[in-house]
Amino acid sequence: TATQSAAFDKRTRFIRLIADADCHVAVAANPTATVASTKLEANVAEYFGVQPVGTTGHKLSAYDGSS
């Protein structure tokens, strides 16, 4: 199943992600990561820009690929 974070602070503009296993991620106001979402490879740093949404920031959703 996908897991969703709390909203990022409205001042957050970039996030850096490093996973210890391959996974899929989505960043949006109310994301749900799936196998079709951006793939994040294990032990590779990736940066994502995030937009402020109203009074709270975007959220991150991660999916490990299992059902």
N, C-alpha and C positions, 0 to 999 in steps of 0.2 A: 504494500500500500504506500501511497505518497504521504509524506509528512510536511506540514506547513509551519514556517517560523512565525514569530510575532512580527508585527510591522517594524520596518527600519525607521529610525528617527528621520523626521522630515528634512534634516540637514545632510543626511547620508547621500552621497553622489556615486560612489563606487564601492563594490564589495570584492574581496579576494576569496576564492574558494579553492581548497585542496582536499580531495577525498582520499581515504585510504583504500577504497575499492571503486571500481567502475560504477557509475550511477547516471541518472538523468536528472536535470534540474530545470526549473522554470522560475522566472522572476516576473511578477505582475502584482496588481492590486489584490487579487484573490486567485493565486495560481494553484493548479493541480498538475504536478509533473507526471508524465507517462513515458512509455517506451519511445514515443514520437518526439519527446522534448529533447533539448540540447544534451548531448552526451558529455559527461565529465569523466575523463580517464583518471585512473588511480595515480596519485603522486605527481600530478601535473597541475601547477597553479594556473588558474584562469581568473580574469577580471571581468566584472559585469558592471555596466552603468545602470543606475537605478534612478527613477524619477520620483519626486515627491507627489503624493496623491492626497489631496485635501490637507488634513492636519496630520496625517501619518504617512509614512513611506511605504514603498512596495514591500512585498513579502517574498520569501524564498520557499519553494517546494522542492523536495528531493524524493526520488523514487529509485529503489535499489534494483529494479528489474524483476523482482520475484512477484508472484501473484498472491 
